[in-house]
Amino acid sequence: MKSMHVETPVPQVDEEEASGARALRVGAFISAQMPIGLYELNVRRTHHPTKPDRELVDRSLVTRSRHRGIPVTWIDRARANTGLVIHLHGGAYVNGESQNHWDWLSDLRRRTGAAAAMLHYRMAPEMPYPAAYDDAVEGVLGILEDLDAVSPRWVLSGDSAGGGLALAVVQALRDRGETLPSALLLTSPWADLTGEDPRRTAQIEKDPAVRPDLLARCAAMYADGFPLDDPRLSPLDGDLHGLPPVHLTVGDQDLLLGDSQRLRDALGLADVEVTYLEQPGGWHCYPLVWRGPAAQRARRAQIAFVRDALGFDAPVNEGRRAAAH
């Protein structure tokens, strides 16, 4: 079994972090109870690729291109020759990226010094499985092809559904004999769409941001009749051997805590190096939606992991030796 490094969380969650719990709980309830037609109309409004706000990123650094036909929004693409983070956003496979995603990704890009790419995969209900899976695999391969002359080190990242998708993508790349990322950065990954994890029951009343009935609705919309335990849909059920080092962040109030704990343990058994951070009081995807000490501690840990994976903090002599090879 590979070694596992456990990051030290912030001991206490600031009260300010919990102030939006009631509003989140009400919003999640409304989404879960909304008639299916109205819900589908609501999520379709989020399916157009967005860009980070001007307050987050200078517009001169933001560009958009297509790679094997998949749209990608870049932040500081010129730096891709030094290192790259490709991110797959969450949203239960039915919602597009939000400004919380852009805030997190632009912060990660700025503080690591790498280029960042948001890959805009197709979503349900218009485009159910395998659209997101195919787009993510092809989009990643297309980016790497278009940067072939540069051959940068790169990290594949994902949050929530995007975290599960990132795990499925790296499994596909391994099986195809393609270039693997230097590391995998996962935040609250939704890696099991079956909803059968017994640990989920204990989390239902703890996480105001996510409901099991809403996840079940989204899983059915995305899977569109395919078995939910298919490893391409639930990569936690797939082969985890031969994957790059993984950084895994989750809150102990997260409805999907069990996914992360099971994934942590399964990766260790598969001889994959794991860095694990479990934040007391943390909700689903807390590093993206919170702004206080706990979120900043998680972001610092993620940034340090990415910098190490990209070789930014390697001693000069080691960097020169690597370049010589």
DOMARVEX-524710 format. One record per residue (C-alpha): x, y, z. Coordinates in steps of 0.5 Angstrom, whole numbers, padded with zeros to 4 digits, always signed. Layout:
% residues N
XYZ...
This chain:
% residues 325
+0000+0000+0000+0003+0007-0002+0004+0012+0004-0002+0017+0005-0001+0024+0008-0006+0027+0012-0006+0035+0012-0008+0038+0018-0015+0042+0017-0017+0049+0021-0019+0046+0028-0026+0050+0028-0030+0053+0022-0031+0061+0023-0039+0062+0025-0039+0067+0019-0038+0060+0014-0044+0057+0017-0048+0064+0016-0051+0062+0009-0053+0055+0011-0061+0056+0011-0061+0059+0005-0057+0054+0001-0062+0048+0005-0068+0052+0002-0065+0053-0005-0063+0045-0005-0070+0043-0003-0074+0047-0008-0069+0044-0014-0071+0037-0011-0078+0039-0011-0079+0043-0018-0083+0039-0023-0078+0036-0028-0080+0040-0034-0078+0046-0030-0072+0044-0027-0069+0042-0034-0071+0049-0036-0067+0052-0030-0061+0048-0031-0061+0049-0039-0060+0056-0037-0053+0055-0035-0050+0051-0041-0047+0056-0044-0039+0057-0043-0038+0063-0039-0031+0067-0037-0029+0069-0030-0031+0076-0028-0026+0082-0030-0025+0083-0023-0022+0076-0022-0018+0076-0028-0015+0081-0033-0019+0080-0040-0012+0080-0044-0011+0073-0040-0017+0070-0042-0018+0067-0049-0022+0061-0052-0021+0056-0056-0023+0049-0059-0019+0042-0058-0022+0036-0062-0028+0041-0062-0029+0042-0055-0029+0049-0052-0024+0051-0047-0023+0057-0043-0016+0059-0042-0013+0064-0037-0006+0066-0038-0005+0060-0044+0002+0063-0045+0005+0060-0039+0002+0053-0041+0010+0051-0043+0011+0052-0035+0006+0048-0033-0002+0047-0034-0008+0046-0029-0014+0043-0033-0021+0043-0029-0027+0040-0030-0033+0043-0026-0038+0041-0022-0045+0042-0022-0048+0034-0022-0047+0034-0030-0053+0038-0031-0051+0045-0029-0045+0049-0032-0039+0053-0028-0041+0058-0023-0037+0064-0021-0035+0060-0015-0031+0056-0020-0028+0061-0023-0026+0065-0017-0022+0058-0014-0019+0057-0021-0017+0064-0022-0014+0064-0015-0010+0057-0016-0007+0060-0023-0005+0066-0020-0002+0063-0014+0001+0057-0017+0004+0061-0023+0001+0055-0028-0004+0056-0034-0011+0054-0033-0016+0051-0037-0023+0050-0036-0026+0045-0040-0033+0046-0042-0036+0039-0043-0044+0038-0046-0049+0037-0040-0055+0033-0039-0061+0033-0040-0060+0035-0048-0053+0031-0048-0053+0026-0043-0048+0020-0042-0043+0019-0045-0043+0026-0048-0039+0029-0042-0035+0023-0041-0033+0023-0049-0032+0031-0049-0027+0031-0042-0023+0025-0045-0023+0028-0052-0022+0035-0050-0016+0033-0045-0013+0029-0051-0014+0035-0056-0011+0040-0051-0005+0036-0050-0004+0035-0058-0004+0042-0059+0001+0043-0054+0005+0038-0056+0011+0042-0058+0011+0045-0051+0010+0038-0047+0008+0041-0041+0007+0038-0034+0000+0038-0032-0005+0037-0027-0012+0034-0028-0017+0037-0023-0025+0037-0022-0030+0038-0016-0036+0035-0015-0039+0031-0021-0032+0034-0025-0028+0031-0019-0032+0024-0021-0031+0026-0028-0023+0027-0028-0022+0020-0024-0026+0017-0030-0022+0021-0035-0015+0019-0032-0017+0012-0032-0019+0012-0039-0012+0015-0041-0009+0010-0037-0012+0004-0041-0011+0008-0047-0004+0008-0046-0004+0016-0046+0000+0021-0043-0002+0021-0035-0002+0028-0031+0003+0029-0026-0003+0029-0021-0010+0029-0020-0013+0034-0016-0020+0033-0013-0025+0037-0009-0031+0033-0006-0031+0028-0012-0038+0025-0014-0035+0018-0015-0041+0014-0014-0047+0015-0018-0051+0009-0015-0052+0013-0008-0052+0006-0004-0046+0008+0000-0049+0007+0007-0045+0013+0010-0049+0018+0006-0055+0017+0011-0051+0020+0017-0050+0026+0013-0057+0028+0010-0058+0033+0016-0051+0036+0016-0050+0038+0009-0054+0044+0007-0052+0045+0000-0053+0038-0003-0059+0033-0002-0059+0026-0004-0066+0026-0008-0063+0032-0012-0057+0028-0013-0061+0022-0015-0065+0026-0020-0059+0029-0023-0056+0022-0024-0062+0019-0027-0062+0025-0032-0054+0024-0034-0054+0016-0034-0060+0016-0039-0061+0009-0037-0054+0006-0037-0053+0003-0031-0050+0007-0025-0045+0003-0023-0041+0003-0030-0034+0005-0028-0035+0011-0033-0040+0014-0029-0038+0011-0022-0031+0011-0023-0030+0009-0015-0032+0002-0018-0027+0002-0023-0019+0000-0023-0015+0005-0019-0008+0002-0020-0003+0006-0024-0006+0013-0023-0002+0019-0021-0001+0022-0014-0008+0024-0012-0010+0030-0007-0017+0029-0004-0020+0035+0000-0027+0034+0003-0031+0037+0009-0034+0032+0014-0041+0035+0014-0041+0034+0006-0046+0029+0004-0041+0026-0001-0036+0024+0005-0037+0017+0004-0035+0017-0003-0028+0021-0001-0027+0016+0005-0028+0010+0000-0024+0013-0005-0018+0015+0000-0018+0008+0002-0019+0004-0005-0013+0009-0008-0008+0007-0002-0010-0001-0003-0008+0000-0011-0001+0003-0009-0003+0010-0011+0000+0016-0007-0006+0020-0003-0006+0027+0000-0012+0027+0004-0015+0033+0008-0022+0033+0011-0024+0039+0014-0029+0039+0021-0035+0043+0019-0034+0043+0012-0040+0043+0007-0040+0040+0000-0034+0044-0004-0033+0048+0002-0026+0051-0001-0030+0054-0007-0036+0057-0004-0033+0059+0003-0028+0065+0003-0025+0064+0011-0020+0061+0014-0022+0054+0013-0023+0055+0005-0016+0059+0005-0012+0053+0009-0015+0048+0004-0013+0052-0002-0006+0053+0001-0006+0046+0001-0008+0045-0006-0003+0050-0009+0003+0047-0005+0001+0040-0008+0000+0043-0015+0007+0047-0015+0010+0040-0013+0007+0036-0018+0009+0041-0023+0016+0041-0021+0016+0049-0019+0019+0048-0012+0024+0043-0014+0031+0045-0013+0035+0048-0019+0040+0042-0020+0034+0037-0020+0030+0042-0025+0036+0042-0030+0037+0034-0029+0030+0033-0031+0031+0038-0037+0037+0034-0040+0033+0028-0040
